[in-house]
Amino acid sequence: MSPALEALMQADGTPYPGKGVMLEPFVHQVGGHSCVLRFGEQTICKPLIPREHQFYKSLPAEMRKFTPQYKGVVSVSFEEDEEGNLCLIAYPLHSESGDLENKDPSADCEPKSKMLKWSNKKQSPLLLDNDNYSKERTRHSRKEDKIMSYNRDEVPQQQQQAEVLYFSLEKGNVVPQIKHNPWSLKCHQQHLQRMKENAKHRNQYKFILLENLTWRYTVPCVLDLKMGTRQHGDDATEEKKANQIRKCQQSTSASIGVRLCGMQVYQSDSGQLMFMNKYHGRKLTLAGFKEALYQFFHNGRRLRHELLSPVLRRLREMQAALEACESYRFYSSSLLIIYDGDPPRTPTRPRHRGGEEEASSPSVDVRMIDFAHTTCRHYGEDSVVHEGQDSGFIFGLQNLITIISQLEDHSTD
């Protein structure tokens, strides 16, 4: 294990007996289908996909400030705690050299012989503590916090099916607390069920560690946009290809190269968090997409027009970087726009690396995520090699810039 990863596990993660880190739900996941977990305050992890891992390891320098920071690889196993609840525990890999994806996952993981024994005790599909995101949070108090199980029965069936939801945030001592998010809950339940089904055959999985882009924000407002006019990778089956083409044609992906994949926004007038999922996003017309963007930048009282200029600057910087990226195709990648729904009363320094904003600018972030279907000529083994820039992604960026510019023009009306 690298010294950097060892330090990360000691400093950022919640300790678990046996040199492990207990993984928790990442409540700010608003889109995608992969299960994203909270490793520590500043770090998340997600199942390792070889192509995405390769992308992060070979990332062009000019793209680094537009993607989450890559922090390494861990082994994740499914275990029972003393009370019989099921937990996901991350362990360091003893070696990060060589071709990690093709190694036997059980060869270099901490629990050499530990296989999960299923009992009749309560099997919680999701473990949550009360998720206080205030800066006063201390790891020392974690053992005193009673971890409570959170299961499907606690979310009414009609809410599980709804595509747009409103939840009242719990008021903590200082800041509102986000206890759950229906989309992250859904992804967790599906992923843990798959792991449970596979547990008899395999109980160690590779996960990659990435920067948690939301950690500095009191109440993160997150917009997940699926970018590009094409979503299927070059290796997609004919069935998958046809399915993805249909989704693009029936949504704003085909017409403007971008569609809404998920959203959470804090409405300070009501103290509620609004969630919008990908199924709603697929149905939006161009007018509906514009309305959703307006909702994302609106706090219930007014349009947060001071956020628009920093977001536009960041999008234009990203466009310039992508136009210089030869041969890359970012099929099925997303764009995240993040800002604080409950910002501090005093100005803070800009949080993203490479940012040029003055200290008085609102804290916003714009990043690309999800590279499971990314391709580039440098990958070598890919059957298709593309020339030039990713025109579909750039087309979506240009249209997004136009729409947000229109919001900015009308924000004084």
Protein Blocks (a to p, Z undefined) as FASTA:
>chain_A
ZZklmmmmmmmmccdehhiacddddfkbcgdjbdcddfblmbccddddfklmmmmmmgcf
klmmmcccdebjcdddddddfkopacddddddfbfghjfklpcfklmgfblmlccdddfb
dcdfbdcdehiabfkbcfklmmmpccddddfklpcfklmmpmbdcddddddfkbccdfbd
fklmmmmmmmmmmmmmmmmmoccdcddddddfklmpmbdcdddddedjbfbdfkbcfklm
mmmmmmmmmmmklmnopacfbdcdddfknopacdddfklmmmpcfklmmmmmmmmmpghj
accfklmmmmmmmmmmmmmmmmmmghiacehiacdddddfbdcfbdcddfbghiabdfkb
ccdddddehjklgccfklomambdcehjdfklmmmmmmmmmmmmmmmmmmmZZ
